[in-house]
Amino acid sequence: MRRMFEFVCTDNHISEALVDESCRELACRACGKPATRIVSSVRSKLEGITGAFPGAYDAWERKRSEKLKQERKASYAVPE
């Protein structure tokens, strides 16, 4: 299976490549020297208070406010 990995060469050029999981080294795109696979840092940001992912928290909050708005509207509706 192919996955995206980061590689760094001896000149500290960092690049990404879509390679097989068994690939540990390839030629640097910038200088051509051997580049070894590195462990990438996590690129996700969590919401400060709850620890939830911002996208998921924002979607939940938006759906909740829409639901509350509909419930308020329904409670103020005049029966016919």
KALIN-V888264 format. One record per residue. N is the residue number from 1. RES is the residue in three letters. PHI is phi in whole degrees, 0 to 359 (NA if undefined). OMEGA is omega in degrees with one decimal (999 if undefined). NEAR is the number of other C-alpha atoms within 12 Angstrom. Layout:
BEGIN
N_RES_PHI_OMEGA_NEAR / N_RES_PHI_OMEGA_NEAR
END
This chain:
BEGIN
1_MET_NA_-179.7_9 / 2_ARG_267_179.0_11 / 3_ARG_221_178.0_14 / 4_MET_272_178.1_18 / 5_PHE_229_174.2_26 / 6_GLU_260_179.8_28 / 7_PHE_231_177.3_31 / 8_VAL_228_178.7_29 / 9_CYS_260_-178.7_25 / 10_THR_292_176.6_18 / 11_ASP_268_179.0_17 / 12_ASN_64_170.8_18 / 13_HIS_279_179.3_22 / 14_ILE_252_178.6_26 / 15_SER_218_176.9_27 / 16_GLU_250_178.0_25 / 17_ALA_210_176.1_25 / 18_LEU_268_-173.9_18 / 19_VAL_224_173.7_18 / 20_ASP_293_-179.5_15 / 21_GLU_299_-178.1_15 / 22_SER_282_-178.7_13 / 23_CYS_288_-179.3_21 / 24_ARG_248_-176.5_21 / 25_GLU_210_174.2_25 / 26_LEU_207_-178.2_28 / 27_ALA_283_178.6_23 / 28_CYS_293_-179.9_24 / 29_ARG_288_-176.7_20 / 30_ALA_277_-173.7_19 / 31_CYS_238_178.8_17 / 32_GLY_87_178.6_16 / 33_LYS_286_178.2_19 / 34_PRO_298_177.8_22 / 35_ALA_242_-179.2_28 / 36_THR_258_-179.6_25 / 37_ARG_290_179.6_30 / 38_ILE_238_175.1_22 / 39_VAL_276_-177.5_14 / 40_SER_280_175.3_15 / 41_SER_285_-179.0_9 / 42_VAL_288_-177.2_7 / 43_ARG_248_178.0_7 / 44_SER_237_-178.8_12 / 45_LYS_239_179.5_15 / 46_LEU_260_177.0_16 / 47_GLU_294_-170.8_14 / 48_GLY_299_-173.1_10 / 49_ILE_272_-174.6_9 / 50_THR_272_-176.9_12 / 51_GLY_81_179.4_13 / 52_ALA_279_174.6_17 / 53_PHE_289_-175.6_17 / 54_PRO_304_-179.1_18 / 55_GLY_297_179.8_15 / 56_ALA_292_-179.9_16 / 57_TYR_294_179.1_19 / 58_ASP_297_178.6_16 / 59_ALA_295_179.0_14 / 60_TRP_298_-178.7_15 / 61_GLU_296_178.6_15 / 62_ARG_296_179.0_15 / 63_LYS_296_179.7_14 / 64_ARG_295_-179.6_14 / 65_SER_293_176.3_14 / 66_GLU_296_179.7_14 / 67_LYS_295_177.9_14 / 68_LEU_298_178.8_14 / 69_LYS_297_178.6_14 / 70_GLN_295_179.7_14 / 71_GLU_295_177.5_13 / 72_ARG_295_-180.0_12 / 73_LYS_296_179.9_12 / 74_ALA_292_-178.5_12 / 75_SER_287_179.3_11 / 76_TYR_265_-179.2_10 / 77_ALA_293_-179.4_10 / 78_VAL_272_178.5_7 / 79_PRO_291_-177.9_6 / 80_GLU_273_999_3
END
